[in-house]
Amino acid sequence: MAHRLMQQLFRLSILVFLGGGVAVVAGQALGIVLGDAQWVAEVAADAGPPTCIAASISGILSFVLSYGRPEPARDENTPDVSRSYAAPAPRGH
């Protein structure tokens, strides 16, 4: 249950920070086209912090989700290849 909730929050935070990034870039591009330096600065000051917060949240959730990943369901007919691979012996220098 908690894993599923964190996945949904992660997806939401990704959408928010990507949308915020697009808004910042589009807003600044519009300010450049209009030749309004004040507009460019205000877009960065207004939309930048919430975008960075959403990006931080998604990064933290990504880290937590990478450790809390549930084991995939294993089919009886599927061989377990994780134990059948032998790493090559290290080479001497």
C-alpha positions in Angstrom: 0.0 0.0 0.0 2.7 2.5 1.0 4.8 1.5 -2.1 1.9 2.2 -4.4 1.2 5.6 -2.7 4.8 6.6 -3.1 4.7 5.5 -6.8 1.7 7.8 -7.4 3.3 10.7 -5.5 6.5 10.1 -7.6 4.5 10.3 -10.8 2.7 13.4 -9.7 6.0 15.1 -8.6 7.5 14.3 -12.0 4.6 15.9 -13.8 4.7 19.0 -11.6 8.5 19.5 -12.0 8.5 18.9 -15.8 5.5 21.2 -16.2 7.2 23.8 -14.1 10.4 23.5 -16.1 8.4 24.0 -19.3 6.6 27.0 -17.8 10.0 28.5 -16.8 11.6 28.0 -20.2 8.5 29.1 -22.1 8.0 32.2 -19.9 11.6 33.2 -20.2 11.5 32.7 -23.9 8.4 34.9 -24.1 10.2 37.5 -22.1 13.2 37.5 -24.4 10.9 37.7 -27.5 9.1 40.7 -25.9 12.4 42.2 -24.8 11.3 42.4 -21.2 14.1 41.6 -18.8 11.9 42.1 -15.8 9.5 39.4 -17.1 12.4 37.0 -17.5 13.6 37.6 -13.9 10.1 37.3 -12.4 9.3 34.0 -14.2 12.5 32.5 -12.7 11.7 33.9 -9.3 8.1 32.8 -9.2 8.1 29.4 -10.9 11.7 28.3 -10.1 11.3 27.5 -6.4 8.2 25.3 -6.7 9.8 23.5 -9.7 12.9 22.8 -7.7 10.9 21.6 -4.7 9.0 19.2 -6.9 12.2 18.0 -8.5 13.7 17.4 -5.0 10.6 15.5 -3.9 10.7 13.3 -7.0 14.4 12.6 -6.5 13.9 11.6 -2.9 10.9 9.4 -3.8 12.9 7.8 -6.6 15.7 7.0 -4.1 13.3 5.5 -1.6 11.4 3.5 -4.2 14.7 2.0 -5.5 15.2 0.5 -2.1 11.6 -0.5 -1.4 11.0 -2.3 -4.7 8.9 -5.4 -4.3 10.2 -8.7 -5.7 8.7 -9.5 -9.1 6.3 -12.4 -9.2 8.2 -15.4 -10.5 6.6 -18.0 -12.7 7.4 -21.6 -11.9 8.5 -22.3 -15.5 10.9 -19.4 -15.7 14.5 -20.3 -14.7 16.3 -18.3 -12.1 19.1 -16.8 -14.1 20.4 -14.6 -11.3 22.4 -17.5 -9.9 23.5 -19.1 -13.1 25.8 -16.3 -14.2 29.4 -16.6 -13.2 31.4 -13.4 -13.3 34.7 -13.6 -15.3 37.8 -14.0 -13.2 39.7 -10.7 -12.7 42.8 -10.2 -15.0 46.2 -9.7 -13.5 48.2 -6.6 -14.3 
